[in-house]
Amino acid sequence: NVVLNSSRGASFQEYIQTRELRGEPGSNLHLLASSGALVLRSGKQLNIQSSGSGISLTSPSAVQLNAGSGKIILNSSTVLLSGLPVATSTTTPSQPAGNVYEVCVCGSSG
């Protein structure tokens, strides 16, 4: 075990490889790449879990979810897509006006 007793944390110049990384009990754990990318990789499965209030992804531009093969599954009693533009059109459904946005929802069979 390595314990770092510094209020400023630790800085590493190269890769860190470890089985487990924990913050102090009752404190937040921050991983920061101030001028580059933060990469989390797994040879099998990557799990991000919170037993507290939730998980938040924030980006000044885009948040992308990619599944090379398989599906992206949103499993919840409620899925909220806020901030989508509302389209108004006086044309027929077969000839929609420009800037019409569509969200497709499929059943569990895909």
One Martini backbone bead per residue (centre of mass of N, CA, C, O) as a GRO file, in nm:
protein
  110
    1ASN     BB    1   0.097   0.036   0.020
    2VAL     BB    2   0.011   0.376  -0.070
    3VAL     BB    3   0.051   0.684   0.109
    4LEU     BB    4  -0.079   1.014   0.066
    5ASN     BB    5   0.024   1.317   0.252
    6SER     BB    6  -0.156   1.549   0.068
    7SER     BB    7  -0.345   1.826  -0.026
    8ARG     BB    8  -0.228   1.813  -0.345
    9GLY     BB    9  -0.136   1.535  -0.387
   10ALA     BB   10  -0.030   1.386  -0.700
   11SER     BB   11   0.245   1.346  -0.935
   12PHE     BB   12   0.278   1.205  -1.268
   13GLN     BB   13   0.475   1.130  -1.560
   14GLU     BB   14   0.351   0.852  -1.589
   15TYR     BB   15   0.225   0.565  -1.555
   16ILE     BB   16  -0.051   0.394  -1.392
   17GLN     BB   17  -0.051   0.079  -1.213
   18THR     BB   18  -0.349  -0.072  -1.070
   19ARG     BB   19  -0.600  -0.234  -0.897
   20GLU     BB   20  -0.637   0.021  -0.692
   21LEU     BB   21  -0.822   0.336  -0.628
   22ARG     BB   22  -0.831   0.554  -0.339
   23GLY     BB   23  -0.991   0.744  -0.125
   24GLU     BB   24  -1.073   0.891   0.135
   25PRO     BB   25  -1.287   0.859   0.367
   26GLY     BB   26  -1.531   1.108   0.281
   27SER     BB   27  -1.385   1.165   0.010
   28ASN     BB   28  -1.279   1.278  -0.280
   29LEU     BB   29  -1.192   1.164  -0.611
   30HIS     BB   30  -0.934   1.293  -0.823
   31LEU     BB   31  -0.896   1.307  -1.180
   32LEU     BB   32  -0.626   1.476  -1.362
   33ALA     BB   33  -0.597   1.638  -1.697
   34SER     BB   34  -0.511   1.956  -1.762
   35SER     BB   35  -0.375   1.910  -2.089
   36GLY     BB   36  -0.531   1.639  -2.144
   37ALA     BB   37  -0.608   1.308  -2.132
   38LEU     BB   38  -0.838   1.077  -1.992
   39VAL     BB   39  -0.766   0.726  -1.950
   40LEU     BB   40  -0.977   0.436  -1.955
   41ARG     BB   41  -0.883   0.090  -1.931
   42SER     BB   42  -0.997  -0.237  -2.058
   43GLY     BB   43  -0.992  -0.580  -2.135
   44LYS     BB   44  -1.304  -0.604  -2.059
   45GLN     BB   45  -1.452  -0.425  -1.815
   46LEU     BB   46  -1.622  -0.109  -1.751
   47ASN     BB   47  -1.696   0.030  -1.432
   48ILE     BB   48  -1.942   0.277  -1.327
   49GLN     BB   49  -2.008   0.360  -0.988
   50SER     BB   50  -2.285   0.466  -0.764
   51SER     BB   51  -2.404   0.482  -0.419
   52GLY     BB   52  -2.517   0.757  -0.441
   53SER     BB   53  -2.647   1.022  -0.642
   54GLY     BB   54  -2.452   0.976  -0.900
   55ILE     BB   55  -2.380   1.045  -1.252
   56SER     BB   56  -2.156   1.277  -1.425
   57LEU     BB   57  -2.139   1.427  -1.755
   58THR     BB   58  -1.904   1.678  -1.868
   59SER     BB   59  -1.898   1.916  -2.148
   60PRO     BB   60  -1.815   2.179  -2.369
   61SER     BB   61  -1.922   1.987  -2.600
   62ALA     BB   62  -1.904   1.650  -2.628
   63VAL     BB   63  -2.083   1.343  -2.576
   64GLN     BB   64  -1.967   1.008  -2.631
   65LEU     BB   65  -2.121   0.699  -2.744
   66ASN     BB   66  -1.952   0.388  -2.808
   67ALA     BB   67  -2.029   0.085  -3.005
   68GLY     BB   68  -1.867  -0.126  -3.197
   69SER     BB   69  -2.022  -0.377  -3.064
   70GLY     BB   70  -2.355  -0.347  -3.015
   71LYS     BB   71  -2.496  -0.170  -2.736
   72ILE     BB   72  -2.681   0.101  -2.607
   73ILE     BB   73  -2.798   0.111  -2.270
   74LEU     BB   74  -3.098   0.246  -2.126
   75ASN     BB   75  -3.168   0.174  -1.778
   76SER     BB   76  -3.488   0.306  -1.703
   77SER     BB   77  -3.783   0.454  -1.605
   78THR     BB   78  -3.627   0.723  -1.705
   79VAL     BB   79  -3.584   0.928  -2.005
   80LEU     BB   80  -3.412   1.237  -2.051
   81LEU     BB   81  -3.450   1.489  -2.321
   82SER     BB   82  -3.311   1.780  -2.299
   83GLY     BB   83  -3.303   2.056  -2.529
   84LEU     BB   84  -3.471   1.996  -2.760
   85PRO     BB   85  -3.585   2.084  -3.043
   86VAL     BB   86  -3.874   2.239  -3.165
   87ALA     BB   87  -4.091   2.147  -3.419
   88THR     BB   88  -4.239   2.332  -3.690
   89SER     BB   89  -4.497   2.237  -3.932
   90THR     BB   90  -4.679   2.273  -4.261
   91THR     BB   91  -4.611   2.009  -4.366
   92THR     BB   92  -4.584   1.706  -4.463
   93PRO     BB   93  -4.453   1.409  -4.350
   94SER     BB   94  -4.319   1.341  -4.642
   95GLN     BB   95  -4.237   1.676  -4.630
   96PRO     BB   96  -4.025   1.806  -4.449
   97ALA     BB   97  -3.890   2.047  -4.301
   98GLY     BB   98  -3.644   2.211  -4.200
   99ASN     BB   99  -3.511   2.142  -3.894
  100VAL     BB  100  -3.593   1.844  -3.821
  101TYR     BB  101  -3.634   1.644  -3.538
  102GLU     BB  102  -3.544   1.298  -3.448
  103VAL     BB  103  -3.669   1.035  -3.236
  104CYS     BB  104  -3.583   0.699  -3.185
  105VAL     BB  105  -3.782   0.421  -3.060
  106CYS     BB  106  -3.719   0.099  -2.941
  107GLY     BB  107  -3.754  -0.196  -2.861
  108SER     BB  108  -3.595  -0.469  -2.713
  109SER     BB  109  -3.528  -0.595  -3.010
  110GLY     BB  110  -3.397  -0.323  -3.178
   0.00000   0.00000   0.00000
